[in-house]
């Protein structure tokens, strides 16, 4: 769930929590409403069982203002909560903790970049067990290109598509969320397994999609590494990517930017 800056940890659900989750609906119109339905139905069916809200945004609340504030009029943050929130925090927290266990080192001593690789993609810089910066911002299509989401694009393209191409805001939103990313570039699928198969068969657009993803991921990796000192490791989390033999996936496994092989 999207907890904005109201929730920094998993929380027992009561009426006050539900009211605050309703306040967050404008920030996550695709995610919070169905979750609220589930919460209400669950509480009705199991009224005597404690219910807990787990927030995808909570882990990233340790980012500093220089990381989460946008270079827009500050009043937009104060009055409308427009800032970077980041997502996939539950995944990143688990992977960073698991990395410390595998390395047999205290999490408080580690700096790493965690890649959550699925249809949605997040890259998060983690230092001492806390998020320092992350790729997804206010909306859920920014950062690295994803299965059907564009990742970072020039904001001016939004105005151009509206003014010059005559597309409505809803049509543009559908394009950047549902028709872009790996699907948009490859023209085949949002599934990296299908794209890899086609690329190996000679489909140039599928190969371009894999190359583009790896290029964006490595570019962002370098940016995240520069924000809070050199990381000791890079952790990938995403079965589909890790299983692929394609050069793009291998590039992600072995960036060797700082002389350490990614795990």
C-alpha positions as CSV (number, residue, x, y, z in Angstrom):
1,X,0.0,0.0,0.0
2,X,1.0,3.7,-0.4
3,X,1.4,5.2,3.0
4,X,2.8,8.6,1.8
5,X,4.9,10.0,4.7
6,X,2.2,9.1,7.2
7,X,3.4,5.6,7.8
8,X,7.0,4.5,8.3
9,X,6.3,0.9,9.3
10,X,3.7,-1.8,9.2
11,X,0.7,-0.7,11.2
12,X,-2.2,-2.4,13.0
13,X,-5.4,-1.3,11.2
14,X,-8.1,0.7,12.9
15,X,-10.6,3.3,11.8
16,X,-8.0,6.1,12.1
17,X,-5.5,4.1,9.9
18,X,-8.3,3.6,7.3
19,X,-9.0,7.3,7.3
20,X,-5.4,8.1,6.7
21,X,-5.2,5.5,3.9
22,X,-8.2,7.3,2.3
23,X,-6.1,10.5,2.4
24,X,-3.4,8.7,0.4
25,X,-5.8,7.6,-2.4
26,X,-4.9,10.6,-4.7
27,X,-1.3,9.5,-4.4
28,X,-2.0,5.9,-5.5
29,X,-5.4,5.8,-7.3
30,X,-4.6,2.4,-8.8
31,X,-3.3,0.7,-5.7
32,X,-4.9,2.0,-2.5
33,X,-8.7,1.7,-3.5
34,X,-8.6,-2.1,-4.1
35,X,-6.4,-2.5,-1.0
36,X,-9.0,-0.6,1.1
37,X,-11.7,-2.9,-0.3
38,X,-9.7,-5.9,0.8
39,X,-9.1,-4.4,4.3
40,X,-12.8,-3.7,4.8
41,X,-13.8,-7.1,3.6
42,X,-11.2,-8.8,5.7
43,X,-12.2,-7.0,8.8
44,X,-15.8,-7.8,8.2
45,X,-15.1,-11.5,7.7
46,X,-12.5,-11.8,10.6
47,X,-13.5,-9.1,13.0
48,X,-11.6,-10.6,16.0
49,X,-8.3,-11.1,14.1
50,X,-5.7,-8.3,14.1
51,X,-5.2,-6.8,10.6
52,X,-2.0,-5.2,9.5
53,X,-1.2,-2.8,6.7
54,X,2.2,-3.3,5.1
55,X,3.4,-0.3,3.1
56,X,5.5,-0.5,0.0
57,X,6.6,3.1,0.6
58,X,7.6,2.8,4.3
59,X,11.2,1.5,3.8
60,X,12.0,4.6,1.6
61,X,11.0,7.1,4.3
62,X,14.6,7.2,5.5
63,X,15.6,9.1,2.4
64,X,16.9,12.6,3.1
65,X,15.1,15.7,1.7
66,X,17.8,16.2,-0.9
67,X,16.8,12.8,-2.3
68,X,13.0,13.0,-2.1
69,X,12.3,16.7,-2.8
70,X,11.6,17.6,-6.5
71,X,13.1,20.9,-7.9
72,X,9.6,22.3,-8.1
73,X,7.9,25.1,-6.1
74,X,8.3,23.9,-2.5
75,X,4.6,24.7,-1.9
76,X,3.7,21.7,-4.0
77,X,5.3,19.5,-1.4
78,X,3.9,21.3,1.6
79,X,0.4,21.5,0.3
80,X,0.0,18.5,-1.9
81,X,2.6,16.0,-0.7
82,X,4.3,16.0,-4.1
83,X,7.7,14.3,-3.6
84,X,9.6,11.1,-4.3
85,X,8.2,8.1,-2.3
86,X,9.6,5.0,-3.9
87,X,8.1,1.6,-4.0
88,X,8.9,-2.1,-3.6
89,X,10.2,-1.3,-0.1
90,X,9.1,-4.6,1.4
91,X,11.1,-6.5,-1.3
92,X,14.2,-4.2,-0.9
93,X,14.2,-4.6,2.9
94,X,14.1,-8.4,2.6
95,X,16.8,-8.6,0.0
96,X,19.1,-6.3,1.9
97,X,18.6,-8.2,5.1
98,X,19.2,-11.5,3.2
99,X,22.3,-10.2,1.6
100,X,23.8,-9.5,5.1
101,X,22.9,-13.0,6.2
102,X,24.6,-14.6,3.1
103,X,27.7,-12.4,3.6
104,X,27.7,-13.1,7.3
105,X,28.2,-9.4,8.0
106,X,26.1,-6.9,10.0
107,X,23.6,-5.0,7.8
108,X,24.7,-1.8,9.5
109,X,28.2,-2.1,7.9
110,X,27.0,-2.7,4.3
111,X,26.3,-0.4,1.4
112,X,24.6,-1.9,-1.6
113,X,22.3,-1.3,-4.6
114,X,19.3,-3.6,-4.6
115,X,17.6,-4.3,-7.9
116,X,13.9,-5.5,-7.7
117,X,13.4,-6.9,-11.2
118,X,9.8,-7.9,-12.2
119,X,7.1,-6.3,-14.3
120,X,7.8,-3.4,-12.0
121,X,11.5,-2.4,-11.5
122,X,13.1,-0.6,-8.6
123,X,16.8,0.2,-8.0
124,X,17.5,1.3,-4.4
125,X,20.7,2.4,-2.8
126,X,20.8,1.0,0.8
127,X,23.3,2.1,3.4
128,X,23.4,0.7,6.9
129,X,20.1,-1.0,6.3
130,X,18.3,2.2,5.3
131,X,17.2,3.5,1.9
132,X,19.3,6.4,0.7
133,X,17.8,6.9,-2.8
134,X,15.6,4.9,-5.1
135,X,14.5,5.1,-8.8
136,X,10.7,5.2,-8.7
137,X,9.5,8.6,-7.5
138,X,6.0,10.0,-7.1
139,X,4.3,7.9,-9.8
140,X,5.0,4.3,-10.5
141,X,6.4,4.6,-14.0
142,X,9.7,6.5,-13.4
143,X,13.2,5.1,-13.1
144,X,14.3,2.2,-15.2
145,X,12.1,0.9,-18.0
146,X,9.8,-1.9,-16.9
147,X,7.6,-4.5,-18.4
148,X,5.0,-2.1,-19.8
149,X,6.0,1.2,-18.1
150,X,8.4,3.6,-19.8
151,X,10.7,4.5,-17.0
152,X,12.3,8.0,-17.1
153,X,11.3,10.1,-20.1
154,X,11.6,13.8,-20.9
155,X,8.6,15.4,-19.2
156,X,8.3,17.6,-22.2
157,X,7.1,14.5,-24.2
158,X,3.9,14.6,-22.1
159,X,3.1,18.1,-23.3
160,X,4.1,17.3,-26.9
161,X,1.8,14.2,-27.0
162,X,-1.1,16.3,-25.6
163,X,-0.6,19.4,-27.7
164,X,0.8,18.1,-31.0
165,X,-0.6,14.6,-31.1
166,X,-4.0,15.4,-29.6
167,X,-3.8,12.7,-26.9
168,X,-5.7,13.2,-23.7
169,X,-4.1,12.9,-20.3
170,X,-5.8,9.5,-19.8
171,X,-4.5,8.3,-23.2
172,X,-1.0,9.4,-22.3
173,X,-1.2,7.8,-18.9
174,X,-2.3,4.5,-20.6
175,X,0.7,4.7,-23.0
176,X,3.3,5.2,-20.4
177,X,1.9,2.7,-18.0
178,X,0.5,-0.1,-20.3
179,X,2.1,0.2,-23.7
180,X,5.7,1.2,-23.0
181,X,8.8,-0.4,-21.5
182,X,9.9,-3.8,-22.8
183,X,6.6,-4.3,-24.5
184,X,6.8,-0.9,-26.3
185,X,10.3,-1.3,-27.5
186,X,10.2,-5.0,-28.4
187,X,6.7,-5.0,-29.9
188,X,6.4,-8.6,-28.7
189,X,5.9,-8.9,-24.9
190,X,6.5,-7.5,-21.5
191,X,8.0,-10.9,-20.5
192,X,11.8,-11.0,-20.6
193,X,11.7,-14.7,-21.3
194,X,9.7,-14.3,-24.5
195,X,11.8,-11.3,-25.5
196,X,15.0,-13.2,-25.0
197,X,13.8,-16.1,-27.1
198,X,12.9,-13.8,-29.9
199,X,16.2,-11.9,-29.6
200,X,18.2,-15.1,-29.9
201,X,16.2,-15.9,-33.0
202,X,17.3,-12.6,-34.6
203,X,14.6,-10.2,-33.7
204,X,16.5,-6.8,-33.6
205,X,13.8,-4.9,-31.7
206,X,13.8,-7.6,-28.9
207,X,17.6,-7.3,-28.7
208,X,17.2,-3.6,-28.5
209,X,14.7,-3.9,-25.7
210,X,17.2,-6.0,-23.7
211,X,20.1,-3.7,-24.5
212,X,18.0,-0.6,-23.6
213,X,17.0,-2.1,-20.2
214,X,20.6,-3.1,-19.3
215,X,21.9,0.4,-20.5
216,X,19.3,2.2,-18.3
217,X,19.9,-0.1,-15.3
218,X,23.7,0.3,-15.5
219,X,23.4,4.1,-15.9
220,X,21.1,4.4,-12.9
221,X,23.4,2.0,-10.9
222,X,26.3,4.4,-11.4
223,X,24.2,7.4,-10.3
224,X,23.0,5.6,-7.2
225,X,26.6,4.5,-6.3
226,X,27.7,8.1,-6.4
227,X,25.1,9.3,-3.9
228,X,26.4,7.9,-0.7
229,X,29.8,6.4,-1.2
230,X,30.9,3.2,-3.0
231,X,28.7,0.1,-2.4
232,X,30.3,-3.2,-1.5
233,X,27.8,-5.2,-3.6
234,X,24.9,-5.2,-5.9
235,X,22.0,-7.6,-5.3
236,X,19.5,-8.7,-8.0
237,X,16.1,-9.9,-7.0
238,X,13.9,-11.3,-9.9
239,X,13.8,-14.9,-11.0
240,X,13.0,-14.2,-14.7
241,X,16.0,-11.9,-15.2
242,X,18.4,-14.1,-13.3
243,X,17.5,-17.1,-15.4
244,X,18.2,-15.5,-18.7
245,X,21.4,-16.2,-20.7
246,X,21.1,-13.0,-22.7
247,X,24.0,-10.5,-22.7
248,X,21.7,-7.9,-21.1
249,X,21.1,-10.1,-18.0
250,X,24.7,-11.0,-17.8
251,X,25.7,-7.4,-17.9
252,X,23.4,-6.8,-14.9
253,X,24.9,-9.7,-13.0
254,X,28.5,-8.5,-13.6
255,X,28.7,-4.7,-13.7
256,X,32.1,-4.8,-12.0
257,X,31.9,-1.0,-11.8
258,X,33.6,-1.1,-8.4
259,X,35.5,-4.3,-8.8
260,X,32.9,-6.4,-7.2
261,X,30.8,-9.0,-8.9
262,X,27.0,-8.5,-8.4
263,X,25.2,-11.3,-6.6
